[in-house]
Amino acid sequence: MCDAARRYRLHLGTTLIEAAGDHLPNSFLLATPGGEIAGVARKSRPAWVEAR
């Protein structure tokens, strides 16, 4: 993702399920046009739609 963000000079974001010990947070990652990770937001509680 970082390579693509750098190559096309744009911000790219994606969500993924992370393995973090005994729980699996839903995380959002944002890559900058420079190819760096700008930040990660981890959501430990599922939304009502995800919890069903």
C-alpha positions in Angstrom: 0.0 0.0 0.0 2.8 2.4 0.9 4.6 1.7 -2.4 1.4 2.4 -4.4 0.7 5.6 -2.5 4.3 6.8 -3.2 4.1 5.7 -6.9 0.9 7.4 -7.6 1.5 10.3 -5.2 -1.8 10.0 -3.3 -3.2 9.1 0.1 -4.4 5.5 0.4 -6.5 4.1 3.2 -7.6 0.6 4.0 -9.1 -1.4 6.8 -7.9 -4.8 8.1 -8.2 -7.2 11.0 -5.1 -7.1 13.1 -3.9 -9.9 15.3 -3.2 -8.2 18.7 -2.8 -10.8 21.4 -6.1 -12.4 22.2 -8.3 -10.0 20.4 -8.7 -8.9 16.7 -9.2 -5.2 16.4 -10.6 -3.7 13.2 -7.9 -1.2 12.1 -7.8 1.6 9.6 -4.4 2.5 8.1 -3.6 5.7 6.1 -0.6 6.0 3.8 0.7 9.4 2.6 1.9 10.3 -0.9 5.4 10.0 0.5 4.9 6.3 1.2 4.7 6.6 5.0 2.0 5.3 7.3 0.3 8.5 8.6 -1.6 6.7 11.3 -3.5 3.7 12.5 -6.9 3.8 14.2 -7.9 0.7 16.1 -11.5 -0.1 16.9 -11.8 -2.7 19.6 -15.6 -2.7 19.9 -17.5 -3.9 16.8 -20.2 -1.7 15.3 -23.7 -3.1 15.8 -23.7 -4.4 12.2 -20.4 -6.3 12.8 -21.5 -7.7 16.1 -24.5 -9.6 14.7 
